[in-house]
Amino acid sequence: MDQFIGFVFFIVMALAGFWCLTFLIGILPYWLTAGVAELNGKINADVDPEDVRSKKLYEQEGIEVLYQK
């Protein structure tokens, strides 16, 4: 029984280690470089922030505000 539990523990640790290495080598550098590129304006450079921003109710087209506190 001890040998089986040790084998299961080894398999679980190997899978966790494989997942961590895959995450750190494959995905994390992409997030870092994409974040740096976006901060420097290389990604989404042609998007106007005003077009993306959620407009207030009174700024929206075709809406009439009857009461505003």
Biopython code that builds the backbone (N, CA, C, O; Angstrom):
import numpy as np
from Bio.PDB.StructureBuilder import StructureBuilder

atoms = [
    (1, "MET", "N", (0.828, -1.195, 0.000)),
    (1, "MET", "CA", (0.000, 0.000, 0.000)),
    (1, "MET", "C", (0.871, 1.257, 0.000)),
    (1, "MET", "O", (0.567, 2.226, -0.696)),
    (2, "ASP", "N", (1.948, 1.239, 0.778)),
    (2, "ASP", "CA", (2.833, 2.405, 0.829)),
    (2, "ASP", "C", (3.459, 2.671, -0.543)),
    (2, "ASP", "O", (3.627, 3.822, -0.946)),
    (3, "GLN", "N", (3.796, 1.607, -1.243)),
    (3, "GLN", "CA", (4.409, 1.771, -2.558)),
    (3, "GLN", "C", (3.404, 2.369, -3.545)),
    (3, "GLN", "O", (3.779, 3.199, -4.373)),
    (4, "PHE", "N", (2.146, 1.965, -3.469)),
    (4, "PHE", "CA", (1.109, 2.504, -4.356)),
    (4, "PHE", "C", (0.868, 3.989, -4.077)),
    (4, "PHE", "O", (0.764, 4.789, -5.007)),
    (5, "ILE", "N", (0.778, 4.353, -2.798)),
    (5, "ILE", "CA", (0.570, 5.757, -2.433)),
    (5, "ILE", "C", (1.763, 6.600, -2.888)),
    (5, "ILE", "O", (1.587, 7.727, -3.353)),
    (6, "GLY", "N", (2.959, 6.063, -2.757)),
    (6, "GLY", "CA", (4.140, 6.771, -3.240)),
    (6, "GLY", "C", (4.118, 6.959, -4.748)),
    (6, "GLY", "O", (4.513, 8.010, -5.253)),
    (7, "PHE", "N", (3.657, 5.939, -5.469)),
    (7, "PHE", "CA", (3.557, 6.039, -6.921)),
    (7, "PHE", "C", (2.526, 7.084, -7.330)),
    (7, "PHE", "O", (2.773, 7.874, -8.241)),
    (8, "VAL", "N", (1.375, 7.095, -6.667)),
    (8, "VAL", "CA", (0.334, 8.089, -6.964)),
    (8, "VAL", "C", (0.852, 9.494, -6.648)),
    (8, "VAL", "O", (0.613, 10.429, -7.412)),
    (9, "PHE", "N", (1.555, 9.644, -5.535)),
    (9, "PHE", "CA", (2.133, 10.939, -5.181)),
    (9, "PHE", "C", (3.137, 11.384, -6.238)),
    (9, "PHE", "O", (3.164, 12.557, -6.611)),
    (10, "PHE", "N", (3.960, 10.462, -6.720)),
    (10, "PHE", "CA", (4.935, 10.782, -7.760)),
    (10, "PHE", "C", (4.242, 11.247, -9.041)),
    (10, "PHE", "O", (4.660, 12.230, -9.653)),
    (11, "ILE", "N", (3.195, 10.548, -9.440)),
    (11, "ILE", "CA", (2.469, 10.923, -10.659)),
    (11, "ILE", "C", (1.844, 12.311, -10.511)),
    (11, "ILE", "O", (1.918, 13.131, -11.426)),
    (12, "VAL", "N", (1.232, 12.565, -9.361)),
    (12, "VAL", "CA", (0.602, 13.872, -9.129)),
    (12, "VAL", "C", (1.653, 14.979, -9.149)),
    (12, "VAL", "O", (1.433, 16.026, -9.758)),
    (13, "MET", "N", (2.781, 14.764, -8.499)),
    (13, "MET", "CA", (3.844, 15.767, -8.481)),
    (13, "MET", "C", (4.430, 15.974, -9.880)),
    (13, "MET", "O", (4.757, 17.101, -10.251)),
    (14, "ALA", "N", (4.564, 14.904, -10.651)),
    (14, "ALA", "CA", (5.089, 15.027, -12.014)),
    (14, "ALA", "C", (4.132, 15.839, -12.882)),
    (14, "ALA", "O", (4.567, 16.690, -13.658)),
    (15, "LEU", "N", (2.835, 15.582, -12.755)),
    (15, "LEU", "CA", (1.855, 16.353, -13.528)),
    (15, "LEU", "C", (1.847, 17.820, -13.112)),
    (15, "LEU", "O", (1.778, 18.706, -13.965)),
    (16, "ALA", "N", (1.917, 18.082, -11.816)),
    (16, "ALA", "CA", (1.955, 19.460, -11.332)),
    (16, "ALA", "C", (3.216, 20.168, -11.819)),
    (16, "ALA", "O", (3.156, 21.326, -12.232)),
    (17, "GLY", "N", (4.339, 19.493, -11.775)),
    (17, "GLY", "CA", (5.581, 20.082, -12.255)),
    (17, "GLY", "C", (5.540, 20.346, -13.747)),
    (17, "GLY", "O", (6.009, 21.387, -14.207)),
    (18, "PHE", "N", (4.985, 19.415, -14.505)),
    (18, "PHE", "CA", (4.860, 19.604, -15.944)),
    (18, "PHE", "C", (3.968, 20.799, -16.248)),
    (18, "PHE", "O", (4.285, 21.607, -17.121)),
    (19, "TRP", "N", (2.847, 20.915, -15.526)),
    (19, "TRP", "CA", (1.942, 22.046, -15.739)),
    (19, "TRP", "C", (2.637, 23.351, -15.394)),
    (19, "TRP", "O", (2.516, 24.321, -16.141)),
    (20, "CYS", "N", (3.358, 23.403, -14.287)),
    (20, "CYS", "CA", (4.054, 24.634, -13.882)),
    (20, "CYS", "C", (5.101, 25.033, -14.908)),
    (20, "CYS", "O", (5.192, 26.205, -15.275)),
    (21, "LEU", "N", (5.892, 24.074, -15.376)),
    (21, "LEU", "CA", (6.898, 24.400, -16.382)),
    (21, "LEU", "C", (6.245, 24.878, -17.676)),
    (21, "LEU", "O", (6.720, 25.833, -18.292)),
    (22, "THR", "N", (5.180, 24.235, -18.084)),
    (22, "THR", "CA", (4.474, 24.658, -19.290)),
    (22, "THR", "C", (3.936, 26.069, -19.122)),
    (22, "THR", "O", (4.023, 26.881, -20.044)),
    (23, "PHE", "N", (3.383, 26.367, -17.958)),
    (23, "PHE", "CA", (2.841, 27.700, -17.708)),
    (23, "PHE", "C", (3.946, 28.739, -17.700)),
    (23, "PHE", "O", (3.817, 29.784, -18.338)),
    (24, "LEU", "N", (5.031, 28.469, -16.988)),
    (24, "LEU", "CA", (6.096, 29.456, -16.855)),
    (24, "LEU", "C", (6.845, 29.670, -18.166)),
    (24, "LEU", "O", (7.233, 30.797, -18.474)),
    (25, "ILE", "N", (7.056, 28.605, -18.944)),
    (25, "ILE", "CA", (7.822, 28.725, -20.178)),
    (25, "ILE", "C", (6.951, 29.205, -21.334)),
    (25, "ILE", "O", (7.407, 29.977, -22.178)),
    (26, "GLY", "N", (5.708, 28.754, -21.375)),
    (26, "GLY", "CA", (4.892, 29.038, -22.548)),
    (26, "GLY", "C", (3.966, 30.225, -22.437)),
    (26, "GLY", "O", (3.839, 30.988, -23.395)),
    (27, "ILE", "N", (3.320, 30.407, -21.312)),
    (27, "ILE", "CA", (2.255, 31.399, -21.219)),
    (27, "ILE", "C", (2.726, 32.677, -20.545)),
    (27, "ILE", "O", (2.422, 33.771, -21.019)),
    (28, "LEU", "N", (3.456, 32.557, -19.459)),
    (28, "LEU", "CA", (3.847, 33.733, -18.691)),
    (28, "LEU", "C", (4.687, 34.725, -19.490)),
    (28, "LEU", "O", (4.400, 35.920, -19.412)),
    (29, "PRO", "N", (5.698, 34.321, -20.248)),
    (29, "PRO", "CA", (6.447, 35.305, -21.039)),
    (29, "PRO", "C", (5.576, 36.019, -22.067)),
    (29, "PRO", "O", (5.798, 37.196, -22.351)),
    (30, "TYR", "N", (4.583, 35.320, -22.630)),
    (30, "TYR", "CA", (3.680, 35.969, -23.578)),
    (30, "TYR", "C", (2.898, 37.084, -22.894)),
    (30, "TYR", "O", (2.750, 38.172, -23.451)),
    (31, "TRP", "N", (2.394, 36.817, -21.681)),
    (31, "TRP", "CA", (1.664, 37.854, -20.950)),
    (31, "TRP", "C", (2.563, 39.041, -20.647)),
    (31, "TRP", "O", (2.139, 40.190, -20.771)),
    (32, "LEU", "N", (3.808, 38.771, -20.249)),
    (32, "LEU", "CA", (4.717, 39.863, -19.925)),
    (32, "LEU", "C", (5.032, 40.705, -21.149)),
    (32, "LEU", "O", (4.987, 41.934, -21.084)),
    (33, "THR", "N", (5.351, 40.059, -22.269)),
    (33, "THR", "CA", (5.695, 40.825, -23.464)),
    (33, "THR", "C", (4.479, 41.536, -24.034)),
    (33, "THR", "O", (4.609, 42.650, -24.543)),
    (34, "ALA", "N", (3.306, 40.929, -23.965)),
    (34, "ALA", "CA", (2.103, 41.596, -24.463)),
    (34, "ALA", "C", (1.774, 42.797, -23.592)),
    (34, "ALA", "O", (1.341, 43.830, -24.103)),
    (35, "GLY", "N", (1.973, 42.676, -22.291)),
    (35, "GLY", "CA", (1.714, 43.805, -21.399)),
    (35, "GLY", "C", (2.662, 44.957, -21.657)),
    (35, "GLY", "O", (2.243, 46.114, -21.646)),
    (36, "VAL", "N", (3.930, 44.664, -21.888)),
    (36, "VAL", "CA", (4.910, 45.713, -22.187)),
    (36, "VAL", "C", (4.576, 46.365, -23.521)),
    (36, "VAL", "O", (4.648, 47.587, -23.648)),
    (37, "ALA", "N", (4.215, 45.567, -24.511)),
    (37, "ALA", "CA", (3.868, 46.118, -25.821)),
    (37, "ALA", "C", (2.629, 47.005, -25.730)),
    (37, "ALA", "O", (2.561, 48.043, -26.388)),
    (38, "GLU", "N", (1.655, 46.603, -24.923)),
    (38, "GLU", "CA", (0.447, 47.416, -24.802)),
    (38, "GLU", "C", (0.735, 48.720, -24.064)),
    (38, "GLU", "O", (0.185, 49.765, -24.411)),
    (39, "LEU", "N", (1.588, 48.662, -23.056)),
    (39, "LEU", "CA", (1.950, 49.891, -22.346)),
    (39, "LEU", "C", (2.693, 50.864, -23.255)),
    (39, "LEU", "O", (2.542, 52.077, -23.116)),
    (40, "ASN", "N", (3.488, 50.348, -24.179)),
    (40, "ASN", "CA", (4.223, 51.199, -25.098)),
    (40, "ASN", "C", (3.396, 51.627, -26.303)),
    (40, "ASN", "O", (3.885, 52.360, -27.163)),
    (41, "GLY", "N", (2.146, 51.174, -26.373)),
    (41, "GLY", "CA", (1.261, 51.616, -27.444)),
    (41, "GLY", "C", (1.391, 50.840, -28.738)),
    (41, "GLY", "O", (0.946, 51.319, -29.781)),
    (42, "LYS", "N", (1.984, 49.662, -28.705)),
    (42, "LYS", "CA", (2.125, 48.879, -29.922)),
    (42, "LYS", "C", (0.891, 48.005, -30.179)),
    (42, "LYS", "O", (0.627, 47.637, -31.324)),
    (43, "ILE", "N", (0.143, 47.675, -29.139)),
    (43, "ILE", "CA", (-1.110, 46.928, -29.272)),
    (43, "ILE", "C", (-2.242, 47.915, -28.985)),
    (43, "ILE", "O", (-2.150, 48.706, -28.046)),
    (44, "ASN", "N", (-3.281, 47.875, -29.768)),
    (44, "ASN", "CA", (-4.442, 48.754, -29.621)),
    (44, "ASN", "C", (-4.075, 50.223, -29.823)),
    (44, "ASN", "O", (-4.682, 51.102, -29.212)),
    (45, "ALA", "N", (-3.098, 50.491, -30.666)),
    (45, "ALA", "CA", (-2.692, 51.875, -30.903)),
    (45, "ALA", "C", (-3.735, 52.629, -31.715)),
    (45, "ALA", "O", (-3.852, 53.847, -31.586)),
    (46, "ASP", "N", (-4.498, 51.921, -32.551)),
    (46, "ASP", "CA", (-5.469, 52.581, -33.403)),
    (46, "ASP", "C", (-6.856, 52.673, -32.770)),
    (46, "ASP", "O", (-7.800, 53.106, -33.430)),
    (47, "VAL", "N", (-6.997, 52.279, -31.510)),
    (47, "VAL", "CA", (-8.295, 52.313, -30.834)),
    (47, "VAL", "C", (-8.374, 53.575, -29.992)),
    (47, "VAL", "O", (-7.486, 53.862, -29.190)),
    (48, "ASP", "N", (-9.448, 54.320, -30.186)),
    (48, "ASP", "CA", (-9.666, 55.533, -29.402)),
    (48, "ASP", "C", (-10.272, 55.148, -28.057)),
    (48, "ASP", "O", (-11.294, 54.462, -28.032)),
    (49, "PRO", "N", (-9.685, 55.561, -26.943)),
    (49, "PRO", "CA", (-10.226, 55.189, -25.631)),
    (49, "PRO", "C", (-11.659, 55.672, -25.406)),
    (49, "PRO", "O", (-12.406, 55.055, -24.647)),
    (50, "GLU", "N", (-12.043, 56.754, -26.050)),
    (50, "GLU", "CA", (-13.413, 57.264, -25.890)),
    (50, "GLU", "C", (-14.436, 56.345, -26.543)),
    (50, "GLU", "O", (-15.585, 56.291, -26.106)),
    (51, "ASP", "N", (-14.033, 55.618, -27.589)),
    (51, "ASP", "CA", (-14.953, 54.680, -28.237)),
    (51, "ASP", "C", (-15.173, 53.442, -27.386)),
    (51, "ASP", "O", (-16.240, 52.831, -27.440)),
    (52, "VAL", "N", (-14.170, 53.068, -26.602)),
    (52, "VAL", "CA", (-14.238, 51.857, -25.791)),
    (52, "VAL", "C", (-14.938, 52.125, -24.467)),
    (52, "VAL", "O", (-15.591, 51.240, -23.913)),
    (53, "ARG", "N", (-14.801, 53.347, -23.961)),
    (53, "ARG", "CA", (-15.346, 53.702, -22.647)),
    (53, "ARG", "C", (-16.862, 53.556, -22.633)),
    (53, "ARG", "O", (-17.536, 53.918, -23.597)),
    (54, "SER", "N", (-17.394, 53.021, -21.532)),
    (54, "SER", "CA", (-18.843, 52.950, -21.364)),
    (54, "SER", "C", (-19.376, 54.359, -21.137)),
    (54, "SER", "O", (-18.927, 55.065, -20.235)),
    (55, "LYS", "N", (-20.322, 54.755, -21.951)),
    (55, "LYS", "CA", (-20.853, 56.104, -21.861)),
    (55, "LYS", "C", (-21.889, 56.192, -20.740)),
    (55, "LYS", "O", (-22.602, 55.233, -20.445)),
    (56, "LYS", "N", (-21.946, 57.365, -20.134)),
    (56, "LYS", "CA", (-22.971, 57.623, -19.123)),
    (56, "LYS", "C", (-24.333, 57.617, -19.809)),
    (56, "LYS", "O", (-24.420, 57.715, -21.033)),
    (57, "LEU", "N", (-25.373, 57.505, -19.031)),
    (57, "LEU", "CA", (-26.715, 57.414, -19.585)),
    (57, "LEU", "C", (-27.065, 58.657, -20.394)),
    (57, "LEU", "O", (-27.645, 58.546, -21.474)),
    (58, "TYR", "N", (-26.725, 59.828, -19.891)),
    (58, "TYR", "CA", (-27.064, 61.066, -20.595)),
    (58, "TYR", "C", (-26.173, 61.318, -21.812)),
    (58, "TYR", "O", (-26.473, 62.200, -22.616)),
    (59, "GLU", "N", (-25.080, 60.559, -21.962)),
    (59, "GLU", "CA", (-24.208, 60.698, -23.126)),
    (59, "GLU", "C", (-24.632, 59.804, -24.282)),
    (59, "GLU", "O", (-24.186, 60.000, -25.412)),
    (60, "GLN", "N", (-25.479, 58.837, -24.013)),
    (60, "GLN", "CA", (-25.850, 57.877, -25.052)),
    (60, "GLN", "C", (-26.833, 58.503, -26.026)),
    (60, "GLN", "O", (-27.657, 59.348, -25.676)),
    (61, "GLU", "N", (-26.706, 58.047, -27.269)),
    (61, "GLU", "CA", (-27.537, 58.580, -28.326)),
    (61, "GLU", "C", (-28.942, 57.969, -28.270)),
    (61, "GLU", "O", (-29.089, 56.757, -28.112)),
    (62, "GLY", "N", (-29.953, 58.797, -28.399)),
    (62, "GLY", "CA", (-31.334, 58.327, -28.427)),
    (62, "GLY", "C", (-31.943, 58.109, -27.058)),
    (62, "GLY", "O", (-33.017, 57.518, -26.953)),
    (63, "ILE", "N", (-31.279, 58.576, -25.994)),
    (63, "ILE", "CA", (-31.800, 58.415, -24.643)),
    (63, "ILE", "C", (-32.028, 59.796, -24.048)),
    (63, "ILE", "O", (-31.154, 60.661, -24.108)),
    (64, "GLU", "N", (-33.198, 59.992, -23.478)),
    (64, "GLU", "CA", (-33.528, 61.257, -22.831)),
    (64, "GLU", "C", (-33.654, 61.011, -21.340)),
    (64, "GLU", "O", (-34.435, 60.168, -20.898)),
    (65, "VAL", "N", (-32.878, 61.757, -20.573)),
    (65, "VAL", "CA", (-32.884, 61.616, -19.125)),
    (65, "VAL", "C", (-33.931, 62.575, -18.577)),
    (65, "VAL", "O", (-33.845, 63.784, -18.793)),
    (66, "LEU", "N", (-34.923, 62.037, -17.867)),
    (66, "LEU", "CA", (-35.986, 62.863, -17.330)),
    (66, "LEU", "C", (-35.650, 63.427, -15.963)),
    (66, "LEU", "O", (-36.073, 64.532, -15.627)),
    (67, "TYR", "N", (-34.899, 62.687, -15.177)),
    (67, "TYR", "CA", (-34.568, 63.141, -13.829)),
    (67, "TYR", "C", (-33.114, 62.828, -13.563)),
    (67, "TYR", "O", (-32.661, 61.700, -13.754)),
    (68, "GLN", "N", (-32.388, 63.836, -13.120)),
    (68, "GLN", "CA", (-30.982, 63.633, -12.772)),
    (68, "GLN", "C", (-30.734, 64.297, -11.432)),
    (68, "GLN", "O", (-30.985, 65.491, -11.265)),
    (69, "LYS", "N", (-30.251, 63.536, -10.499)),
    (69, "LYS", "CA", (-30.045, 64.031, -9.145)),
    (69, "LYS", "C", (-28.920, 65.013, -9.080)),
    (69, "LYS", "O", (-28.612, 65.530, -8.006)),
]
sb = StructureBuilder()
sb.init_structure("model")
sb.init_model(0)
sb.init_chain("A")
sb.init_seg("    ")
for serial, (resi, resn, name, xyz) in enumerate(atoms, 1):
    if name == "N":
        sb.init_residue(resn, " ", resi, " ")
    sb.init_atom(name, np.array(xyz, "f"), 0.0, 1.0, " ", f" {name:<3s}", serial, name[0])
structure = sb.get_structure()
